[in-house]
Amino acid sequence: MSRHLLYGRFGLKDKVAIPAAEDEAVTGVEFVQAIKRLDHGIGTALDELATLGVYPSELGVDLLVLAAHIYAADTRISRNTESQDSWTREIRLVAPVSDLVVWNGVSDLLRRMLNFLTGDRWTFDFRPRPEGFKAFVADRPLVVPELELDGVSLFSGGLDSLVGAIDALEQGRNPLFVSHAGESAVSAAQDKLFHRLEVQYPNRPFRRLRVWMSFDKKLVKDVGTEDSTRGRSFLFFATGALAGSGFGQPCPLFAPENGLIALNVPLDQLRLGSLSTRTTHPFYIARWNELLQALGIPVMIENPYWDRTKGEMVSGCANPVLLKRAIPESLSCASPTKARWKGHGTEHCGFCLPCLIRRAAIKEGIRGADPTTYTLTDLRSKPLNSIEAEGIQIRSFQLAIARLAKRPGLAPILIHKSGPLLDESSNRQTTLASVYLRGMKEVGKLLAHVTTAPG
């Protein structure tokens, strides 16, 4: 196990010396190469925003640069080798920023956010940007065409973000859809879905901003990469906040996600992991809004589907015909390329937690044949081994569902297992318990008569 220090540099002349403890492994990340332009997709994003008449604040740029530090550390420091328990890493970041006082004032809040998000132990330090890099955003022109965009919405390529996009457009809104382009299968899904939206809603002024960001797999010397990527959601929100900081007025940032996934309740006591990332957990969103307020960025993050199950999102979609056509192009699977060894292409496995919740939602919301291609096509075709990949998560669901069916009064207690809900009123907590129960029942209908057994 090693403690890690990762710091950013702005160009070859930025020869800053970062004090490090004896047991810290130090890694520098270059953010500016030959010219005074930010790399790792950040400079390109600023250029694209300028073409839309969006000029972010320098604090917004700081936020995305910090998110890049987090994403680099999260994906390039292996949990298996760099932690004592194969999960919890100790990571310190030192980021160059435009306003040292402001950022030092939120370092404790950032630590709280990231510890919750990834399960690691983070420390945040800051230093002033080096000379010559005081501003990355071009001066806003005196005359700027009126912005036709009316908000920002996260667009991941998944089913929830697809429903969110369709609903927004059907309601007459014109968001800037924000994506992160990383894994090729996810990027392909985003492309197909956005193209479908363009065809369906021609001459509408909605647009897309996609940040292409990745880091060399050998960034951290003698350390393997990490696949869990929980920290990616910080990058996702930071990209949306960067864009929203340039709207010239308060801007909503929508993060469409069903309430079951947002709550992220562990299925059993032995399962310290979760249904998915904690991207839209109410505690995490509340801390993000606290951070944005402290930074003076006029963006408010909302999850418009916090009180709905995934099936309710699907059944309530404002354009069900379009949704049904687009469903096969959306991507929910945790590992859509894992069946390549069987000769399959990119497809849903059908048995991971996101796939199970997706299958249940489509069964509940479409009430017809699921047009998705699954590697495990029929959950009932054979007994599934509960100690192997195809059955382990199904069995965990079955146990949790049986427990809730026997004692539904546990729901208001269990929703607190995944994180604090102190920001939520008693009425909202009651609603969260209800959506948790309904979401689990949805999955229960899918798994009825599915057989799991050890060995």
C-alpha positions, 0 to 999 in steps of 0.5 A, spaced: 500 500 500 502 507 498 499 514 499 499 518 493 500 525 491 498 527 484 499 534 482 498 538 476 503 542 472 501 548 467 507 547 461 514 546 461 516 552 465 512 550 471 517 547 475 514 547 482 516 543 487 511 540 491 513 538 498 511 531 499 511 526 505 516 520 505 511 515 504 507 519 499 508 516 491 509 523 487 506 523 480 506 530 476 500 531 471 502 535 465 495 540 463 499 544 458 503 542 452 507 546 447 502 552 447 498 556 452 492 551 452 489 546 456 489 539 454 485 533 456 479 535 452 479 541 457 481 546 451 477 543 446 471 544 451 472 551 452 473 552 444 466 549 443 463 553 448 465 559 445 462 557 438 455 557 442 456 564 445 458 561 452 464 564 456 465 560 463 468 563 469 475 562 471 473 558 477 469 554 472 475 552 469 478 551 475 473 546 477 474 542 471 481 542 472 480 539 479 475 534 476 481 532 471 486 531 477 480 527 480 479 522 474 486 521 473 487 519 480 481 515 480 482 511 474 490 510 474 491 508 482 489 501 483 485 499 489 488 492 489 495 494 490 495 501 493 490 500 499 490 495 505 483 493 504 483 492 496 478 498 496 480 505 500 486 509 497 489 515 500 490 520 495 492 527 496 491 532 490 495 539 489 491 543 483 493 550 480 487 555 481 485 562 479 483 564 486 487 561 492 483 564 498 476 561 495 479 554 493 482 553 500 475 555 503 472 549 500 477 544 501 474 540 507 467 540 503 471 537 497 474 532 502 467 530 504 464 529 497 470 525 494 470 520 501 463 519 500 463 518 492 469 513 492 470 511 499 477 513 499 481 518 503 482 524 499 486 531 501 486 537 497 491 542 497 491 548 492 497 553 489 496 559 484 496 558 477 503 560 474 505 566 471 502 566 464 496 562 465 492 567 469 486 566 464 484 561 460 477 564 457 477 569 452 474 575 454 466 575 452 464 580 446 461 586 447 455 583 443 453 576 444 447 573 440 441 571 445 443 564 448 437 559 446 440 554 450 436 554 457 439 549 461 444 543 462 443 536 462 447 530 463 447 525 457 451 519 459 448 514 453 444 510 458 436 509 459 435 514 464 439 520 461 435 518 454 428 519 458 430 525 461 433 528 454 426 526 450 422 529 456 426 535 456 425 536 448 418 534 449 416 540 454 419 545 449 426 546 453 433 546 449 438 544 454 446 543 452 447 536 453 453 534 457 457 528 456 464 525 457 467 520 452 471 515 455 470 508 453 468 507 446 462 503 447 459 508 451 461 514 446 458 510 440 451 510 444 451 517 446 453 518 438 447 514 436 442 517 441 444 524 440 443 523 432 436 520 433 434 526 437 437 531 432 433 527 427 426 527 431 427 534 433 430 538 427 431 546 427 431 546 435 437 549 438 439 544 443 446 542 443 451 537 445 458 538 449 462 532 450 469 532 453 474 527 451 478 525 457 483 520 458 490 519 461 496 514 460 495 508 463 502 508 465 501 515 468 503 513 475 509 509 475 509 502 477 502 502 479 496 498 475 489 502 473 483 502 476 476 500 473 471 502 478 471 509 476 466 512 481 470 519 481 468 520 474 461 523 476 465 528 479 468 530 472 461 529 469 458 534 474 464 539 473 463 539 466 456 541 466 457 546 472 463 549 467 458 550 461 453 553 466 457 558 469 458 561 462 450 562 461 450 569 464 444 567 468 442 562 474 442 555 470 439 549 472 443 542 471 439 536 470 442 529 472 436 524 470 436 518 474 431 513 477 430 514 485 432 506 486 439 507 483 440 514 486 439 512 493 444 506 492 441 502 498 446 496 499 443 489 497 445 485 503 450 487 509 456 483 506 455 487 500 459 494 501 459 496 494 453 498 491 448 498 485 451 503 481 456 509 483 453 515 488 452 520 482 445 522 484 445 520 491 441 526 495 447 527 500 452 528 494 447 533 490 446 537 496 454 537 497 455 539 490 450 545 490 453 547 497 460 547 493 457 551 487 454 556 491 461 557 495 464 558 488 459 563 486 457 559 480 450 560 479 448 553 477 443 548 481 443 541 480 437 537 480 435 530 479 427 531 476 426 523 477 428 522 484 421 520 486 420 515 480 422 508 479 426 506 472 419 503 470 415 509 472 420 513 468 420 509 462 412 508 462 411 516 463 416 518 458 413 524 454 414 520 447 414 513 448 414 511 440 421 515 440 423 511 446 421 504 444 425 505 438 431 508 441 432 503 447 436 498 443 441 504 442 442 506 450 447 503 454 446 501 461 450 495 462 456 495 467 461 491 463 458 491 455 464 488 452 465 482 457 462 477 452 467 478 447 471 472 449 464 468 447 465 472 440 459 477 442 460 484 440 458 490 445 452 488 448 448 488 455 450 482 459 443 481 462 445 480 469 449 485 472 445 490 477 444 496 472 442 490 467 437 487 472 434 494 473 433 496 466 430 489 464 425 490 470 424 497 468 422 495 460 418 490 463 414 494 467 414 500 462 413 498 455 409 492 457 412 488 451 418 485 448 424 488 450 428 490 444 435 490 448 440 484 446 442 481 452 448 476 453 444 472 458 437 472 454 433 468 458 434 469 466 429 462 467 432 458 462 437 454 467 438 455 474 444 460 475 450 459 480 449 464 485 457 464 487 458 466 479 457 472 475 451 470 472 447 469 479 451 472 484 447 479 484 441 476 482 441 472 488 443 478 492 437 482 489 432 476 491 434 476 498 433 483 499 426 483 496 424 477 500 426 481 506 422 487 504 416 483 502 416 480 509 418 487 513 416 493 508 417 497 514 424 496 514 424 501 508 425 508 511 431 505 515 434 502 509 434 508 505 439 511 510 444 505 509 447 508 503 448 515 506 446 521 510 439 524 508 439 530 513 438 535 507 431 531 506 425 533 509 421 528 513 416 528 507 421 527 502 424 521 506 417 518 506 417 519 498 424 516 498 422 510 502 416 509 497 420 509 491 425 504 494 420 499 495 417 500 489 423 500 485 425 493 489 418 490 487 419 492 480 425 488 480 422 482 484 417 481 478 423 480 473 426 475 478 420 471 479 421 464 478 428 465 476 432 460 480 439 461 483 443 456 487 450 455 489 455 451 485 
